[in-house]
Structures are given as structure tokens and as C-alpha cells.
Amino acid sequence: MFENREGQKVPQVTFHTRRDHEWVDVSTDEIFRGRTLVVFSLPGAFTPTCSSTHVPRYNQLAPAFKQHGVDDVICISVNDAFVMNEWRNEQKAHNVTFLPDGNGEFSRGMGMLVAKNDLGFGERSWRYSMLVKDGVIEKMFIEADVPGDPFEVSDADTMLAYIAPNASKPLDVTVFSRDGCQYCIRAKGMLHDAGIEFEELVLNRDFSESTLRAVSGRSTAPQVFINGDHIGGSEDLEAYLARQAKNAA
């Protein structure tokens, strides 16, 4: 059973980071003092759950955290600075600060360092998240001490629900587009004007026309999906945004 350290200070360690091809040592105090931080720790960079779910959702919800008083969202893993920097770039997780705990000193001080020798990982961090204010842990969400790699409570949505239960969450939006398509440009412009972030997939680069027909039932671009719902083309999107504005008024 892992110890819940709410009310305690985070460990005093030095993080060995890389910035602009130079080593930069950063202390616990430099990171935590006088700041409100959401911290999540995980077993390893480039591993499946960490890459597919844990990091992307914290990155997506980082603006919502900051709207409710959080200064930064920090990811900690027992990996070196080179690996953490490359992982952040690969994930395009520019809303999250990645801290390398290469020697496991912070994780050990948290009582969260575990043996993953069966996977050839050596010692790694257990998966958990915490809200830290001025270096003191206010809240911890620790995954259950069971075999494997449980992922039930340290996610971004659980943390946001604790900090701001009524906070609105960003929409999940994907635009299937085509190069040179004026209707695609119009649709993306409307989303930008509405302050809605989206992922763009481009025909013949990211997907084929058969894929577009398979997911939307149509062969024309753009095709917009919001929270799993197929909205349609640019005119359909315009009508959708008008309805949303009317309902919000």
C-alpha cells in the first residue's frame, strides 16, 4: 500500500534538465515554491498508456487547469532529460512541463519508486497525480496497489473534477480537410473564431477518400466531427455554431 502524503512537502531534489542543448539543474524549490501545480507521474516515456491517454489528456486540459488557478501542469517520469524532451516533442504536449527524474530521487522521496525488473525497466515511478501548493501536497490520487499498471484515478479528468467540479471541458474536434479547399478554410476559420481547438487530418496525407466515406458516409471535404458526433461540412458547422451561440445566450 502506497502512503498518501497529503499535507506533506514534496521531496527536495535536483532535476537535471536540458534546455537549448545545455544542462540546467533545477531544484524542487525553484519549481514548487509559491506556485500551484498539478503533477502527474507515470512509469515511462513512450509507453502505451502514458502516451495514448495520460499525457494527451493532461495536455488538452492544461488551459482549463490554468483558468482555475493552476500555474503549470508537470509530468514526472524516471527517464533522462534527453528522453523526456524527445517524448514531449513527439507528443506535441507543449502545455505540459516534462521533468526528468532520471535517478528516481523524487519518486523515491515520494515513496512511489517501484521495481519493474520483469519488464526490463529497473526502478520506475508508480502512477499517481497530485495538487501541490507552495510545495505542500494538498491532494493525491494514487493508483491501486495491484499487479500491472492500473489507470483509474490519476487521470486529468479526475484531477479537474477535484479542482473545479463545474469546469467546462474542451471539445474533441477533428476536421477532415483537403489541400486548397475553400470550404475547408472557411470551416477552420469558423472554429478559430469560436475559440475551438481542433485536429486537422488532410486527404491523401493522413487518410484516403475511402476512409472519409467510411467514417462520414460522404466523399466531400471538409467533414467535421465534434465529441464523436458527425457535424458535416462548412454549412453544417455554421448552423451548429449558431445553435450553440443561441443556447449559450
N, C-alpha and C positions, 0 to 999 in steps of 0.2 A: 504494500500500500504506500502510495506517494504522499508526502506531507503537504498539506495545504498551508502555504506561508502567508496568507493574508494578514496584514498588519505588520509584516516584517520588511526590512530593507533588502533590496536586491544585492547580490554579491559584488564586492569591489574587485574588479579585474581590469586588465588592459586588453582591448581588442586591437589586433594587428590588421589594419585595413590597407587597401591600395587605392590611391587617388592619382590620376594623371601619371601613372607609371612610377609613382613614388610610394614608399612605405609611410603610413601615417598611423601612429599609435593613438588610440582614443580611450580615455578612462571611463569607467562607469559614471563618475560624477559629471563628466563633460556631456554625456548622453542624457542622463536622467535628471540632473539637478534642475529644479524649478520648472519642470515640464510635465505635461500629462501625456502618457504614451500608451498605446496599445501594442503589446508584444506577443508574438506567437512563435513557438519553437517547434521544430519538426525533425524527423530522423535524418533527412539528407537531400541535398540538391539533386535535381534531375530525376528523382524517384517518382513513381506513378502518382500516388495520391497527393503528394506535395506539389507536383507540377500541374496536375489536371484540375485540382479543386482548391487546395488550401491557399496557395499563393494567389491564383487568379481572382478569387472572390474577395480576399482582403484588398487586393489592388483595386478592384472595382468599387468596393465600399469605402475606400480611404477618404474620398471627398465627403461622404456622409459622416464619417467619424469626425472629420475636422470641423464640420458645421456644428458639431455638438461638443466642442471644447477639447478635442484631442489634437495635440501638436504634431504627432507623427505616428506612423504605423511601422513597426520594426519586425523583421523576420530574422531569427537566430537559428543557426544550424552548426553542427560540428563539422565544418568544412573550412578549407583555407580561403584566403581573400580572393585568389585568382578564380577559384571555382564559383564562389558566391557572386562575383562580378559578372562572370560569363552567364551564370544562371539568370541573374536579373535581366541581362540584355536579351537572352533567349526568350524569357517570359514577357518581355516588354512591360515589366512591372515597375514603372517609373514613379508610381505613387507610394511605393514601399521602400524603406531603407533596409538594406541587407547587411547584417553584421556577422562576420565570420568568427565563430568560436572554435578555431582550429585545434586548440589543445584541450577543449572541453572544460575549461576552467569555470566559465559562467554556469554551464549546465551542471557541473559537479557541485558548485556552490548552491545551486537551486535544489539539489537533491534529485535531479532529473537525468543524470547520466546512467545509461543502461548498456549492458553488453549485447551487441548484435553480431557476435562472432559466428553464429550459424549462417549468417548471410555474407560473411567476409567483410563486415563493416567495422569491426572493432567496437569501440565505445561510441555511442551516439546519444542524442537527446531523446527523451520521451516526448510525445506530442502533448502540448498544452498551450494555453493562452492566458494573458493576464493584463489587467489595467493597472498601470503604475503611475502614481502621482508624487512628484518630487522625490523619487527614489524609493517610495514605500508602496508595497503591493496592496491595492485596495480589493481586487477581486481576481480569483484564479479559476480557470476551467481546465481540469486535468482529466485526460482520458483514462478510462477504467484500466486497472492493472490486470489485464487479461492477455493471453497469448496473441501474437500477431501485432497488427498496427491499427488499433481501433481509432475511429474518427467520427465521434458523435457530438462532442461538446466544445471543442476548441476552434470551431469554425467562426467565420466572420459574422454570420447572421446571429449566432448566439451572443457574441460579444456586443453587437449593435443593439440587440434587444435589451441587454442589461443597461447599456449606457443611455439609450434613447428609445424606449419601447414603442413610441408612436412615430419614429422617424420614417420618412418616405425613402424607399429604396430605388436605385436607378433602374430604368427599364432595360431589358435584354433585347437589343435591336440588331438585326442583320439586314443589310441591303445587298441583294444580288444585282450587280450592275454590269454594264458593258462599256468599254472604252469609246469615247466620242458620242455617247448617248445623251442628248439634251434633256430627256425626261429623267435620266439618272441624276444629272447635275441638278435639276430642279428639286428632285426628291431629297438629295443630300443637303441642298441649301435650306429646305424647309426644316429638316431635322436640326441643322446647325442653328437656325434662327430660333427654334424652340428650346435650345439648350439641351438637346437629347444626344448623348453619345451613341455611336453605332459602330459595328464592324462591317467592313465592306469586303465582299467577295466579287472578283472580277471574272467575267466569262472568258473562257479559254486560257486563263491563268490559274484560277483557283477552282474552277468547276467547268463542266461541259454543259451543252444545251440539254442533253438528256437528263442530267442531274436537276437542272432547273425545272424541267417538266415533271420529274418525279416528285419533287418537294412542293411545287406550287400548282401543278396542273396547267401551267402556261409556259409559253416559249419566248415571251417578250420581257424586256428589261425596262425599268427596274422591277423587282419584286421585293417587297418589304415585309419582314416578319417582326412582330413585337410580342415579347413574352410568350412565344410559342404560337401565336395567332398569325395567320396569313392576312396581312392588311391589303396587299395588292400593289398596283402601280402608283405613279405620282399623283393622279387624281384621287385615287382611293386614300392615299396618305393625307392629302389635303383635307378631305372630308373627315378623316379620323381625327386629325389635329384640331379641326374646327369643333368637333363634338367634345373633345377633351377640354378645350378652352371654355366652351359653353357650360359644361358640367362643373368646372372649377370656379366659374363666376358666381 
